[in-house]
Structures are given as C-alpha cells and as structure tokens.
Amino acid sequence: MDHNLQYLAERHASDPTAANRDAVVRAAVPFVRSLVSRINVPYHPLASQEDLENVGLLGLLQALDSYDPQRRTPFVSYAYGRVRGAVVDYLRSIDVLPRERRRRLAQAQQAAETLRQTLGGEPQDQDVADYLDISLLDYHKLLTDAQRRYALSLHAPVGSENDQVVIETIPNEEAMAAFEQVDRASLHAYIATLIKELPEREQNILALYYFENLRLREIAQLMSLTEARISQILSKILSGLRTRLKNTQALAA
C-alpha cells in the first residue's frame, strides 16, 4: 500500500489534477483509518470514527499539497504528522469542558438513554434530573454544556487565510465513497424518521435552526421562550438523536 501511495503522491506532485488528488485520497484511506484507530478518543458526539477519518483526510490533503518528492521523504512519513495533528487539533477544538463536567454530561446522556428504554419514549427533563438526583436547574446547566460541545459550524472559517469554510474542504462524494460503508441515503431517511417521532415543538426548533438558519435568539422570540431554554432543548434533541444513532449502528455492526 505504501509503495502505491508513494507513486500516486509523486504523480500528483508532478501533475496536480483533481483526478490524481482523488486517487491519492482513495489509496490513503487505510492509512488514515489505521492512524485514527490508534488515537485515544474520549466519547464525544462529534468524534465518531467517520468524523475523525474525515478530519484525517483533510490533514492528508494539506500534506499532499505541500509534498515535495525531491526531498526524498516518504509521503507516508511526511503525512503522518499532518494527519495526526489535524485529528488531535480537532478533538481539542470540540471539547471545551473540564474533565468533571464531561463525566457528568456522559452520566446525563446515559441516564436519558436508560429512561428512554424504560419508558418507551422520550423522558421529560425532570425525569432525567430525578434519575441523576440533581435539581432541574443543574440538569439544564448540563444541557447547556452539551450545546457548547456540539457547537461546530460547517461554516466556520479554516485555512491559513480563513478563505475557506469547513464544508468546502470536505472530500467529494467520489473520494468518500471509498471508505463509507453505510448508505447515506438510508441514514438520512432513518434520521428523518427519528425526527418525525419528536414532539412538534422540537421538530419546529430543529427546522428553524438548521433549515431556516435562524439564531437562537430569533427562535426564542418566535417560540416565546428564553434563548437559554432554546439552547437546552436543542442540546437535548441532538444528544438523543446521536445516542439513538450510535445504538442502532452498534446493533448493525
């Protein structure tokens, strides 16, 4: 694999076309996947294997763009630091909470899932607070913490000159198909089904935030709620959806 990847990287260096670039990405997927699997990753809704592989591929593309075969450094050795560094930097960027708050948040997520299975539906905030033996206010603070953890915008600027946004740097569909094993159309349909099971108010908040691109303050005004409460509800929705997706994927594995 390394010999083939070296050849493809050298070919791209001499002829940097989109086709040669995609060929490198496809060949490098096992290398990136292996590297990611050796990094100690704490649980985080934005740190799935697929998330980290995508980030690793972005690091690999950065290495590819600056790789010079004339220096006689093997491409795998040159790319290793960029790929690992990209993943580590990403993990640091999405986790802003202290260790103890992360532990409490994980307990809250587990409690919500336990109650979800016991009740056969989405638990009320008070149910989760009672299960954790904390006040409703403290539980809402945990939800606010969760919102901080999930706040990764696809439109955040990246690059040395902030001239791109995250969504523009995601590898194209043809390149990603080399390592995607789940049919994305089916996944999207399943997520849509989960969303339809949510209460109408929560569906409306998701639609206003992700499809209408309204700010939390604007949604709060429309829903006659506080901005903090909208943030808490949104955090609860995302946490529940992520947990259910994770459990479904574990059953299918």
N, C-alpha and C positions, 0 to 999 in steps of 0.2 A: 504493500500500500504506500509506504513512504517513498519508494522509487517512482511510482506512478505520480504521486502528488508532487514530487520534486520536478518531474518532467513537465507537468501541467503548469506549475508555478513559473518555471523558466519560460515556457511558451507564452504565458500571459505577460511576463515582463518584456518580452520582445514584440508581442502583438496584443496589447491590452484591449481586446474586444469584449463585448458582452457575452458572447458565446464561450470564449476562453475563461472568462471570470466565472460563469456558471459551472463550467467543467471542474474548476478548482473547488468550488463550494461542494459539489456533489461528491467529489473524491475525498474531501476533508471531513465529511460528516462523521465517520467512525472515529477519527482522531479527536474531534471536538467532543463527541459523546463520551469517549473514554476519559478525557481530561475532566469533564464536568462531573462524572461519576466519582472521581477521586477527591472532590472538594467537599469538605464538611459543610452541609447546608442545613441551617435551622429551619423549622417549619415556617412557611410564610405563603399566603395565598398567591403572591406574585413570583414565587420561586419554585415553580414546578419544573420538572426535567425539561419540558418543552420550552418554558420561558428561558431557562439558563442556556439551553442549546442555541436558541436564537441569539442571545446576547453573545455567546461564544463565537458564533458565526460572524457577528458584527466585528468582533475583535480580530478574527481571522481575515476579514476583508480589509481592515485597516493595515494589517501586516502585509497582505498581498499588494496593496497599493504602494507601499514603500520598500518592497523587497528588491534587492539588487543582487542577482546571481554572481556578479563579478567579485563580490566579497567572499565568495566560496563558503558561505554559511548555509548549512542545510535549511530548507524552508521550514521543516517541522520544528527545528531548534529555534529559528527566528520567530516563528509564530507562537510558540508555546507561551512566552511571557505576555504577549499581547492578548491571547485568548484568556489565559488565567487571570490576568489583570483586569480585563473587561468584566469577567464574571464576579470577581471579588469587589470591584468598584460598584457594580450593580447591586450586589447584596447589601453593601454599606448604604447605598442611596435609598433603598426602600425600607430600611429598618431603622427608625429614629427613636425607638423606645428603649428604655433601660431593661436589663435582663429580668428584673422582678415584674415589671409591667407586661413584658412578653409572656412570662409564665402565667400571670393572672388572666391575660387575654386568651391564652390557649385553654385554660380551665373553663372560661366562659364559653368558648366555642364548643368544647366537648360537652358541657352541660346542656347547651342548646340542642346539640345533636341527640343526646340521650333522651331529653324530654320530647324531641320530635318523634323519636321512635316509640316512646311510651304512649304519647297522646295521639299519635297517628296524624299529626298536623303541626302547624307552626305554633310554638309556645308563645305566650304573652311575655312581655318584658318582666313583669312581676313574677311569673313562674320561674324564670331563669334566676332572677335575683334571690328568690326564696331558696331555690336549689343550692345556690352558692353561699347562702346565709350572709348576704350583704344587702345593703339598702338599694332601693331602686335608683337613687341618685348615683351611688357608686357604680352600679351596673351601666348606667348611661354614660358615665365617665369612661368606662372600658370601651363602650361602643365608639365614643369619640376618639379614643386611642386607635381603635381599629381603622377608623376613617383616615387617620393620619398615615397609617401603614399602607393603605391601599391607594393613596393619592399619587399615582404615577400617571401622568398625562401622555397620551400618544403624540401630543402636540408640543411637548417640552423641547426646547432647542438643544441641539447636540452639535458636535464638531468643533474644531479649533476656533472657528469664527462664528459659531452659533448660526450657520447659514442653512442648516437642515433641521427637520424635526424628526422625532423618533420613528414615526410611521413611514417616513420617506427612506429610512435606512433598513427597513425590514426586507430580507431577501425575497425575490419574486416568487410567484407561485410554483414555477417550474423547478427552481432550486430547492424550495422547501419540500416539494413532493418526494424528494429522495429520502427524507427521514421521517415524514409524517406517516403514521400507521393508522390513525383514526380518520375516518371520512369526515371532513369538516362540515359538509352539508348535513350529515346526520347529527353531528354535535350541535350545530346551530339549531336544528329542529328540536333537539332534546332540550336545549336551553329555553327555547320559546315555549315548550310545554311546561317547564318548571315555572316560568314567569307567569303563565296563564293561571297557575294554581295559587298565585299570590293574591292577597286581598286587593280590591280595586284601587285603594289609595296607594298601595305600594307600587302597583303597576303604573299608575299615573306619575309617581315620583321618578321611577326609572325612565319613563318616556320623556318627561320634561328635562331630565338631567342629561341623558345620553343621546336622545334623538332631537330634542328641541334646543339643546345646548344652553339651557338656562342656568344661571348661577344659583347657588343655594339660597342666597338672599331673595332672589326673584321667586323661586319655588315657594319659599316660606310665606311670602306675601300672598301668592295665589291660593295656598292651602290654609291660610290663617293659622300658621304655626310659627314657632321661632326658628331661626336659622340653625341653632344648635340641635333642635329636635329633628329637623330635616336631615342633618348630618348623621344623627344617631340612627334614624330609620334607614337611611341609605347604607350605612355601615352594616346594620343588621341584615339587610337584604343580600348584600354582596357576600357576607360571611356565610349565610345559609346556602346560597347558590353554590359557592365554592366547595363547601363541605359535602353537599349532595353530589356534585360532580366528582369529587375525589372518591367518595364511597362507591359510586357507580363504576368508575374506572378500575377500582380495586377488585370489584366483583367480576369485571370482564377480563381481568389480567389472567 
